[in-house]
Amino acid sequence: GWFKLQFRIIMPNRMSKLCPVILLLLVACALFQKSPRSFLGASQRKCPLSSKIPCSFFRIADLEIGKVSFATKNSPGVPVHENPKSRLGNLVNHAFGASCHKDDIVYMNQQVGDVIESTLTLPILNEPDLREFRATAKTAKAAEQAAAVAAIQELEASLTAMGDTRRATRTNPKPGENPKTQPIQGVPVHENPKSRLGNLVNHAFGASRRKGDIVYMNRQVGDVTESTLTLPILNEPDLREFRATAKTAKAAEQAAAVAAIQELEASLTAMGDTRRATRTNPKPGKHPEPGENPKTQLYNLVEQAFGETREGYIVYTNQRLGDIIESTVALPILNETELRKFRATAGTRKQAENAAALVAFRELEADLTAMADGPPLSGTHPILRLKKLVRYALGVAMEQGDVRFEHQTLGDIIEGTVTLPVLTDVESTTEFKATVQVTAGAQNAIHAAARVAFQELEPSFMAKGKTRIAHKVENIA
């Protein structure tokens, strides 16, 4: 074996002159149980050949000598190139059908004189008397490998038989069917029991479940795993438990979910159907249309009443109360002495805000609609008052582009311009200007132009608004 090894290393490197020397080096390495690299490294000052031998020789020699030494001395019965620890791990995986955990195969090493003693145990076997496999070597790694070899020699047959039996007794799927899609009897193909149970809970309570709504607790009972399923979200006086056992934790949880589905599916489905049927359906014209967002409807109502909607006109605040979210909506734009707040609760923040907006819409619709048709309020924002005046006179909602604002700097002053394209069909001036000092800013220039427009249009537009309202009353009568 050694002669075959040295020819395999020497010939490809064409080192004919060094053949005798390298052969002696290999023999020395075998006698002293060292690799060529470490042997020459220890005697580098005395041996000038270390600088002439290529690195490829060391890589091949280290690998091959390690394999031969390991296969012929340290690991009898194990094929060359096979790592005993990896081999043992693969046998355990084959026997139990799952990857090994850290505590399934345990190596414990201790120094005994000049050698290392390694003790190997396999807690995964769950034996009454835990077997120990011992071996000694000069290094901890070699001792562990030797202990693994001892375990393989004794356990290989039984572990292989366990794995073959487990595979043979598995459910054989039909042609073209994935075995993972039907692991439990009574559950439809492609249906995951845990996902099915989660979907039933979502349907019943109208919100995505959170961690803690469905709880699985597992424990080892002999050779099987027992899973206990509870549903705290049901808020029952006596918390029901659904138990099932299987060889793995995953299969036990799925089986417990099947038991819960069989008992709860009818009631959870009925709860969800009742919840959907009893939801408030807004009436056409009075409340938001089906499919329309209540927050959007409230926003549009405020915009019609005040001519615009800005940040801070409608304010939402949310807080969690146990398993639900409470949302509060307020409208500071109403400038009330006591600010009214409209509250609602739901399972999610979005649903709670929509519910609170719906409450506010129902309460304020009449007042805000009257404000939209009424004259502008005094003391409000200049641009807002101008938009309200135009709406009161014409009876149309203000849209983007109906009122335009511009400004330009002319030396030491800023000229603000307000244009009303919406007035093109009436006999009124559509452009109004005003100037302020540069230090006042462009926004004040626009506000000044809006005040000029309001003052010029107020008499005629107030009269038009009153006439329009009077005709509207007559038509309603």
C-alpha positions in Angstrom: 0.0 0.0 0.0 2.8 2.4 0.8 4.6 1.7 -2.4 1.4 2.2 -4.5 0.8 5.5 -2.6 4.3 6.9 -3.2 4.2 6.1 -7.0 0.7 7.8 -7.2 2.2 10.9 -5.7 5.6 11.0 -7.4 4.8 10.1 -11.0 2.3 12.9 -11.8 4.8 15.4 -10.4 7.7 14.1 -12.5 10.1 14.1 -9.5 12.3 11.2 -10.6 15.4 12.5 -9.0 13.7 12.9 -5.6 12.0 9.4 -5.7 14.3 7.7 -3.2 14.3 10.7 -0.9 10.5 11.0 -1.0 10.2 7.2 -0.4 12.4 7.6 2.7 10.2 10.6 3.8 7.1 8.5 3.5 8.6 5.7 5.5 9.7 8.1 8.2 6.3 9.7 8.4 4.8 6.2 8.8 7.2 5.3 11.6 6.7 8.6 13.5 2.9 8.9 12.7 3.3 12.4 11.2 2.2 13.9 8.0 5.0 14.9 5.5 4.2 18.6 6.0 4.5 18.5 9.7 7.6 16.2 9.6 9.5 18.6 7.3 8.2 21.6 9.2 9.7 20.2 12.4 13.1 19.7 10.7 13.0 22.6 8.3 16.3 24.0 9.3 18.0 20.6 8.9 16.2 19.5 5.7 16.7 21.7 2.6 14.3 19.6 0.6 11.2 21.3 2.1 11.7 24.3 -0.2 12.1 22.1 -3.3 9.1 19.8 -2.9 5.9 21.3 -4.5 2.8 22.0 -2.4 0.8 19.6 -4.4 2.8 16.8 -2.9 2.0 17.8 0.6 -1.8 18.1 -0.2 -1.9 14.7 -1.8 0.3 13.0 0.7 -1.5 14.4 3.8 -4.8 13.2 2.3 -3.7 9.8 1.2 -1.7 9.0 4.3 -4.5 10.1 6.5 -6.9 7.8 4.6 -4.6 4.8 4.7 -3.7 5.3 8.3 -7.3 5.8 9.4 -8.6 2.8 7.4 -5.9 0.4 8.4 -5.3 1.3 12.0 -7.9 3.5 13.7 -11.2 2.3 12.0 -11.3 -1.4 11.2 -14.5 -2.4 9.4 -15.2 1.1 8.0 -14.7 1.8 4.3 -11.9 4.1 3.2 -13.0 7.7 2.8 -15.9 7.1 5.3 -16.0 9.4 8.4 -17.3 7.2 11.3 -19.0 10.1 13.1 -20.8 11.1 9.9 -21.7 7.4 9.2 -23.1 7.0 12.7 -25.2 10.2 12.3 -26.5 9.0 9.0 -27.5 5.7 10.5 -29.5 7.4 13.3 -31.2 9.7 10.7 -32.2 6.7 8.7 -33.5 4.9 11.8 -35.6 7.7 13.2 -36.5 9.7 10.0 -35.2 13.0 11.2 -32.0 15.0 11.5 -29.9 14.4 14.6 -30.1 17.1 17.3 -27.1 18.1 19.4 -28.1 15.9 22.3 -29.0 12.8 20.3 -25.4 11.7 20.0 -23.1 12.8 22.8 -19.3 12.6 23.0 -17.5 13.1 26.3 -13.7 13.3 26.4 -11.2 13.1 29.3 -7.4 13.0 29.7 -6.1 9.6 30.9 -2.4 9.7 31.2 -0.9 10.5 27.7 -4.0 9.7 25.8 -7.6 10.9 25.4 -10.5 8.7 26.3 -13.8 9.4 24.5 -17.1 8.0 25.7 -20.0 8.0 23.3 -23.7 7.7 24.3 -26.9 7.8 22.2 -29.8 9.2 24.3 -32.0 9.1 21.2 -32.2 5.3 21.6 -34.1 5.9 24.8 -32.8 2.7 26.4 -33.3 1.8 30.0 -29.6 1.2 30.5 -27.7 3.7 28.4 -24.9 2.0 26.6 -21.5 3.6 26.4 -18.8 3.1 23.7 -15.3 4.0 24.8 -12.0 4.4 22.9 -8.7 6.0 23.4 -6.3 7.8 21.2 -3.6 10.5 21.3 -6.0 13.2 20.1 -9.6 14.0 21.0 -10.7 13.8 17.4 -9.2 10.3 16.8 -10.7 9.1 20.1 -14.2 10.2 19.1 -13.8 8.6 15.7 -12.7 5.3 17.3 -15.7 5.5 19.7 -18.0 6.0 16.7 -16.5 3.0 15.0 -17.2 0.9 18.1 -20.8 2.1 18.1 -21.2 1.4 14.4 -20.0 -2.2 14.8 -22.5 -2.9 17.4 -25.5 -0.8 16.3 -25.3 -0.7 12.5 -27.5 -3.8 11.9 -30.3 -2.7 14.3 -30.4 0.9 13.2 -30.5 -0.1 9.5 -33.4 -2.5 10.3 -35.3 0.2 12.2 -34.9 2.6 9.2 -36.0 0.0 6.7 -39.0 -0.9 8.7 -40.0 2.7 9.2 -39.8 3.4 5.5 -41.7 0.2 4.6 -44.6 1.0 7.0 -45.0 4.6 5.7 -48.2 5.4 3.9 -47.7 4.7 0.2 -49.2 7.5 -1.9 -51.1 6.9 -5.0 -49.4 7.5 -8.3 -48.9 11.3 -8.9 -49.9 12.1 -5.3 -47.5 13.7 -2.8 -47.4 11.7 0.5 -47.2 15.0 2.5 -50.6 16.1 1.3 -52.5 13.3 2.9 -50.7 12.4 6.1 -53.8 12.0 8.3 -57.0 10.1 7.7 -60.2 12.1 7.3 -58.5 15.3 6.0 -59.0 16.3 2.3 -56.0 16.0 0.0 -53.8 19.1 -0.2 -55.5 20.4 3.1 -53.2 21.2 6.0 -55.2 20.6 9.2 -53.4 23.3 11.2 -53.9 25.8 8.3 -57.6 24.7 8.1 -58.1 25.3 11.8 -56.5 28.7 11.5 -58.7 29.7 8.6 -61.8 28.6 10.6 -60.8 30.8 13.5 -60.2 33.8 11.1 -63.6 33.3 9.6 -65.3 33.1 13.0 -63.7 36.2 14.5 -63.1 38.3 11.4 -59.5 39.0 12.1 -56.1 37.2 11.5 -55.2 35.1 14.5 -52.3 36.1 16.7 -49.7 34.1 18.6 -51.5 32.7 21.6 -54.9 32.3 20.0 -54.1 28.7 19.1 -51.6 26.9 21.3 -49.9 23.5 20.8 -48.0 21.9 23.7 -45.9 18.7 23.0 -44.3 16.2 25.3 -42.6 12.8 24.9 -44.5 9.8 26.1 -42.5 6.7 25.6 -41.8 6.2 22.0 -44.4 8.8 20.8 -45.1 12.5 21.1 -48.3 13.7 22.6 -49.6 17.1 21.4 -52.3 19.0 23.3 -54.1 21.8 21.5 -56.1 24.6 23.1 -57.9 27.7 21.7 -57.8 30.6 24.3 -59.4 32.8 21.6 -62.7 31.0 22.3 -62.7 32.5 25.8 -64.6 29.5 27.3 -65.0 29.0 31.0 -63.6 25.5 30.8 -60.8 25.5 28.3 -61.2 22.5 26.0 -58.1 20.4 25.1 -57.6 18.2 22.1 -55.0 15.5 22.3 -53.3 13.3 19.8 -50.2 11.1 19.7 -47.8 10.3 16.8 -44.2 9.4 16.3 -43.1 13.0 15.5 -44.2 16.3 17.0 -45.4 17.6 13.6 -47.7 14.6 13.0 -49.0 14.8 16.5 -49.9 18.5 16.1 -51.6 17.8 12.8 -53.7 15.0 14.4 -54.7 17.3 17.3 -55.8 19.9 14.8 -57.9 17.3 13.0 -59.6 16.4 16.3 -60.3 20.1 17.0 -61.7 20.6 13.4 -64.1 17.6 13.8 -65.6 19.1 17.0 -65.5 22.8 16.2 -65.9 23.2 12.5 -69.7 23.5 12.6 -69.8 26.1 15.4 -66.9 28.2 14.0 -68.4 28.2 10.5 -71.8 29.3 12.0 -70.1 32.1 14.0 -68.4 33.4 10.9 -71.6 33.3 8.8 -73.6 35.1 11.5 -70.9 37.7 11.9 -70.9 38.5 8.2 -74.7 38.5 7.9 -75.2 40.9 10.9 -72.6 43.4 9.8 -74.1 46.9 9.3 -75.1 47.4 5.7 -75.2 51.1 4.9 -78.2 52.4 3.0 -77.8 53.9 -0.4 -77.4 57.7 -0.3 -77.4 57.8 3.5 -74.3 55.8 4.4 -71.3 54.7 2.4 -72.2 52.5 -0.5 -71.2 48.8 -0.4 -67.5 48.6 -1.1 -66.9 52.3 -0.3 -64.4 53.1 2.5 -66.2 54.9 5.5 -63.0 56.9 6.0 -63.1 58.1 2.5 -66.8 58.9 2.8 -66.2 61.0 5.9 -63.2 62.7 4.2 -65.4 63.7 1.2 -68.2 65.0 3.5 -65.8 67.3 5.4 -64.3 68.5 2.1 -67.7 69.3 0.8 -68.6 71.2 4.0 -65.4 73.2 4.3 -64.2 73.3 0.7 -61.0 71.4 1.4 -59.5 68.8 3.8 -56.1 69.2 5.3 -54.0 67.2 7.8 -55.4 67.7 11.2 -59.0 68.2 10.1 -59.8 64.6 10.9 -57.7 62.8 13.7 -57.7 59.1 14.5 -56.2 57.7 17.7 -56.0 53.9 18.5 -55.4 51.9 21.6 -55.4 48.2 22.4 -58.0 46.9 24.8 -57.2 43.2 25.4 -57.8 41.3 22.2 -59.4 44.2 20.3 -58.5 47.7 19.0 -60.4 50.8 20.0 -60.3 53.7 17.5 -61.4 57.2 18.3 -62.0 59.8 15.6 -62.3 63.6 16.3 -62.8 66.5 13.9 -61.0 69.6 15.3 -62.1 71.5 12.1 -65.6 71.8 13.6 -64.2 74.2 16.2 -66.7 73.0 18.8 -66.6 74.1 22.5 -66.5 70.5 23.6 -64.8 68.3 21.0 -66.9 65.3 20.2 -65.2 61.9 19.8 -66.6 58.9 18.0 -65.4 55.5 19.1 -65.6 51.9 17.8 -63.8 48.6 18.4 -62.7 45.8 16.1 -60.2 43.1 15.8 -57.7 45.2 13.7 -56.7 48.8 13.5 -58.0 49.3 10.0 -61.4 47.8 10.8 -61.7 49.9 14.0 -60.9 53.2 12.2 -63.5 52.4 9.5 -66.1 51.6 12.1 -65.4 54.8 14.0 -65.5 56.8 10.7 -68.9 55.2 10.0 -70.2 56.3 13.4 -68.9 59.9 12.8 -70.5 59.9 9.3 -73.9 59.0 10.6 -73.8 61.5 13.4 -72.4 64.5 11.4 -73.9 63.9 7.9 -76.9 66.2 8.4 -74.9 69.1 10.0 -72.0 68.9 7.4 -74.4 68.7 4.5 -76.2 71.8 5.8 -72.9 73.5 6.2 -72.0 72.6 2.6 -75.2 74.3 1.4 -74.9 77.2 3.8 -73.0 80.5 3.7 -69.3 80.7 4.6 -68.4 81.0 8.3 -66.7 84.2 9.4 -63.3 84.1 10.9 -62.2 81.0 9.0 -59.2 80.5 6.7 -59.3 83.1 3.8 -59.0 80.4 1.1 -61.5 78.2 2.8 -64.0 81.1 3.1 -63.6 81.9 -0.6 -64.2 78.3 -1.6 -67.3 78.1 0.6 -68.6 81.3 -0.9 -68.3 80.0 -4.4 -69.9 76.7 -3.4 -72.8 78.5 -1.7 -73.5 80.6 -4.7 -73.2 77.9 -7.4 -74.2 74.8 -5.5 -71.4 72.7 -6.8 -68.6 70.9 -5.1 -65.2 72.5 -5.5 -62.8 70.3 -7.5 -59.1 70.5 -8.0 -58.3 73.3 -10.5 -61.5 75.4 -9.7 -59.3 77.8 -7.6 -55.7 78.5 -8.6 -53.0 80.4 -6.6 -49.9 82.0 -7.9 -47.3 84.4 -6.7 -44.3 86.4 -8.0 -41.6 88.6 -6.5 -41.5 92.2 -7.9 -38.6 93.9 -6.2 -39.4 94.5 -2.6 -43.0 93.1 -2.8 -44.7 89.8 -3.6 -47.8 89.8 -5.7 -50.3 87.1 -5.0 -52.9 86.1 -7.6 -56.1 84.1 -7.1 -57.8 82.8 -10.3 -61.3 81.2 -10.3 -61.8 79.2 -13.6 -65.0 77.9 -12.2 -66.6 81.4 -12.8 -66.1 81.4 -16.5 -69.8 81.0 -17.1 -70.9 83.9 -14.9 -70.5 87.6 -15.2 -67.8 88.1 -12.6 -64.1 88.9 -12.4 -62.1 85.6 -12.4 -58.7 87.0 -11.3 -57.8 88.9 -8.1 -54.4 90.3 -7.0 -52.8 91.7 -3.9 -49.3 92.6 -2.8 -47.4 92.3 0.4 -43.8 93.0 1.5 -41.2 90.4 0.7 -40.7 89.8 4.5 -44.3 88.7 4.8 -43.9 85.7 2.5 -45.7 84.3 -0.5 -48.4 82.5 1.6 -49.5 85.9 3.0 -49.6 87.3 -0.5 -52.0 84.5 -1.6 -54.1 85.0 1.5 -54.4 88.7 0.8 -55.5 88.0 -2.8 -58.1 85.5 -1.4 -59.5 88.2 0.9 -59.7 90.7 -2.0 -61.7 88.1 -4.0 -64.0 87.4 -1.1 -64.7 91.0 -0.5 -65.6 91.7 -4.1 -67.7 88.6 -4.6 -69.5 88.4 -1.3 -72.5 90.7 -2.0 -73.4 89.2 -5.3 -72.6 85.6 -4.4 -74.5 85.7 -1.1 -77.6 86.9 -3.0 -77.2 84.1 -5.6 -76.8 81.6 -2.8 -80.0 82.7 -1.0 -81.9 82.6 -4.3 -80.6 79.1 -5.1 -81.6 77.8 -1.7 -85.0 79.4 -2.0 -85.6 77.6 -5.4 -84.3 74.4 -3.9 -86.8 74.6 -1.0 -89.7 75.3 -3.5 -88.7 72.3 -5.6 -88.6 70.1 -2.5 -92.1 71.4 -1.4 
